[in-house]
Amino acid sequence: MFRPQTILAFRIVLAAIGIVGTIYFGSQFVKEAVNPNTNQPYTTSSPIKNVIPVELETIFVVVMLVGFGTLSYGVVVSRSDKPTDFYPV
C-alpha cells in the first residue's frame, strides 16, 4: 500500500508539526502567564474560539509524542527483519 519510506516521512512530519506547535503556543502561554493584563505585540488570539493556548500546547505535545512514538516504532520494526550479521561490529 505505502512504501516504508513514505510512512517514515509522514512520522517525521507529524513530529515536526508537534514541535512547532508546542513551541509557538507554549511561548504564547508563557507570555500570557508573565504579563496577564497586557496586550503582547507579537502574539495573536487563538484561531479556535474558546480555547486557551495551554490547551493547544497540550494537543501539540500529544501530536509530537505520537509522531516520535510511531517514528521510533517504525525504525525498530524496519531494523528487526534484517539478519543479525547484517550490522558490522
Protein Blocks (a to p, Z undefined) as FASTA:
>chain_A
ZZfklmmmmmmmmmmmmmmmmmmmmmmmmmmmmmmmbccfkbccdfbghiafklmmmmmm
mmmmmmmmmmmmmmmmmmmmpcfklpcZZ
